[in-house]
Amino acid sequence: VVLIIVESLRADQLVVYGSPRTVMPTVESLAQRSLVFRNTWAQSSHTSYAVFAPLSSHYPLRSITRHVYPKNASYPRVMVYDVLKSLGYVTAAFSSSNENWEGMINYLQTDNLDKLFHAAVAEEQTVIHEEDSGFAGWAKQLGQRGSLDDRLTVTKAIEWLESQTHSPFFVYLNLQSAHLPYRIPSDFPRQFGPEALDFTIRFGYFPRNKAKTVKDVYADSLAYVDAQISRMVEFLTRRNLTKDTIIVVTGDHGQAFYEH
């Protein structure tokens, strides 16, 4: 089982959900031979609450307003890999995010997760985007690390899978390149947005008359994520694993461009 959660993935960016253009060709190809859910709702517009719902089938928010996950939480928390581990699976999570944010590590990590790789423990360079002011302020104040390039995260996941030769596996991938401000590596060609911007995309603000341009920049970041998903699919194909592997692709929540 490979579960891929794409940061801020809007349904309307996919042809299978009505998009007039192909932004994520690998995901579209998967959709053509897969079960597609057409009436799916995110459990929150905030990552730290929304991202765990597909992993736990729980509604994670335990507060009226803001919730930081505590260690050894008193409320129920059963993750999909807790169930699969008991059935003989090896289990792993690979995240481009720093899972220490909002105490998410405390919800994510259980004794039944054989491998956990995320930005806070990576030896490689991470990036803190000043435009994402809340996260940037938290990271600087506490000396925390930023986010990883999804290319690296997928590479780490593939390397781990290469070492698993006998047991069935469960892998969770948290891909973050589509997070504001939608930066992608310079060696990846942009298809939709301009190479350079004459304004700044900040959390909660950018010029309203630039909404279409920002959405195009966002589409380019999704295209980059799709290229990394393609690498995972190619690996599974090379290893003749596709017929025996359930691949799930979803988003944690969508993204708003002044629609409401």
N, C-alpha and C positions, 0 to 999 in steps of 0.2 A: 504494500500500500504506500503510495506517495501522495501526500496531501500538500498542496501548494496554495498558500494564501498570499495574494498580491495586494500590497498596500494601496488603498484608495481606488480600487478598480470599479469604475462605473460600468453598469451593464450596457449603456448606450454607446460604449466604445467598441463593442463587438458586433460583427455582422449578424451573428446568430440571434442577437437581441435587437436588430434593426438599424445598426450603424450603416451609413452609406459608403463607408470606406474601410479598408482592411488595415487595422492598426496592429493586431496581434495574429499574424498568420499561423503560428504554431497552435495557439489556442483554438483558432477557427478550425484547423484541421482535426484537432482532437474532438471538437464539438460535433463535427460531421459524422463521427462514428461513436458517439457517446450519448448518454442520457443527459438532457439539458433541462434544468429546472427554471421555469419561466416566471415563477411567482415567489421569489425568495427575498426575505427582508433581513437587513442587518439589525443586530440587537442594540447597536449604539452607533453614534457618529464619532465616537472617541475610541481610538485604537486599543487602549489598555482594557476596555470592557468588551469591545466587539471581537477582538482577535481570538479570544479564548472560547467563545460560544461554539464554534465548529469542533474544537478539541474536546469539549467537556459536555456538550448538550445542556449546559447550565447557563443561567443568566448571571454573569459574574458581578455586576454592580451591587454592592451590599451597603450602600449609603444613599441618602437623599440627594447629595450633590457629588462630592469627590471621594473616591475610595483608593487608598494605597494598600496594596495587598500585604497583609502581615505574614510573618513567619508562623508556621504551625497554625494555620487558620482553623477556627473552631467549626466552620460551616462545611457541608459536604463538598467534596472535590474529587471526582473520579474522571480521569482523562482516558481518551481512547487507547493510549499506549499502556495504561494500567490493565485494561481488559486484554489487549493483544499479547502483552508480556506473559500473562497467565496461560495463554494458548500456545506458547513456544516461539513467539516472535522476538527478534532482536529489534530494538527501538532506538530512534535517534531524532534529534531536532537540530536544525541548522538555521540560524537567524541572522539576518543582516542588521538587526536592531540590537541596541544595548538593552537587554532584558532587565536590567536593574531599574530602568525607568518605571516609576509608579509602583515599584515593588513587584513587577510582573514575574520576575524570576521565582518569587515565592509561590505563585500560582502554577507556573509552568513546570517547575522541576519536581519530580517525584522519584522515589527509589526504583521505579520501573522504567526509567529512561536511561538506557545504556550509554548514550553519547549526547552531550549537549554542547553545541558550539554556537557562540554568539559574539557580538562585537566587543563585549567587555573582557573576554578571555582570549581574543585573537592576538597573535603577535604582529599581524599586519597593520598598516596604517588605517586609521578611521577618519571620518570627516564630520565636523560639527558645522552645520549651516546656520549662520547668524540670522538668516531670514526666519527660521523656525525658532522664534524668540524664547518660548517656554522651555523647550528642550535645551537650547543653547545656554540659557541662564542656569538651569539645573546642572548641566554637565560642567560648566566652569566653576560654579560654586562648590561642587563636591569633588572636583577633579575626575569626573567620569569621562569615558570615551564616547565617541560619536557612533556613526553608522558605517557599515562595510559596503563595499561595492558588491552587488549581487553576483557578479562574475566569480568573485572569490568564494562566496558562500556556496554556490553551486559546485564549484571545483572541490571544496571540502566534502560536500555530500557525496559526490561521485567517488572520491578517494576512499571514503568510508565504505561505500557500497561495494567497491572492488575488493575489499578485505572480507566481505561477508559471502561465504561460498556455500553454506549448507542450510542455515535457518531461514524461514520466511522473515521478511523485514517490514517495518513501518518507519517511514521517514517523513518528517514534517519540515517544510521549507517556508520560511518567512522572508519574502522578498520586498525590499524597501526602496528601490530606485524611483518608484512612482510617488514617493512622498515629496511634498512641497520642500524646496523650490524646483523639483523635477530636473535635477542635474543628471547628466549622463557623460561618460568619458568622451574626450575629444576625438578618439579614434572610431567612434560609432557615428555613422552618418545620420543627420537629421532628415526626416522625410516630410514633416508637417510644419514645424515652427522655424523661426529664423535662427541663424547661428548666434547672433548677439541681440540683446535687448537694450532699449533705451530707457528702461524703467526697472524697478525691483519688485519681485514677487515675494511679498512678506506674508507671514501667517496672519490671516484675517483681513489682509488689505493688498490690493493692487488697483491701478486705475480702472474704473468701471468700463471705460471705452476700450480697454485692452483685453477684455474677457475672452474674446475669440482667439486672440494670439496666445493667451495663457493656456487655453484649452488645447491648442495645437502643440505647445511646448510639453504639456502634460501627456499628450498622445505620443510624443517622441519618447518620453520616459517609459511608457507602457511598451512601446516597440522594443526598447532595450531589455526590459524584463522578459518579453516574449523570446528574445534571442537566447536568454539564459535558460528558459524553460525548454527551448529547442535542444540545448546541449544535454539536458537530463533525458529527454525523450530519445535522442540519438544514442545515448549510453545504454538505456534499457533495450533499445532495438538491437544494438551490437551484441549484447549479452543474451539475446533471445528471451527476454523477460516480459515483453509487452503483453503477450497472451495471458500471462499469469499475474499481471500487476494491475491493480485498480489505481488509476490516476485521477485525483480530484483537484480541480482548479476552482478557486473562489476568491472573493475579496473580503477584507475585514469590514469595510464600509465603502461608501462612494466618495464623491468629492463635489463640492458646490462651487459654482462660478457665478455668484450673484443671482442664482435662480430664485432664491427666497431669503 
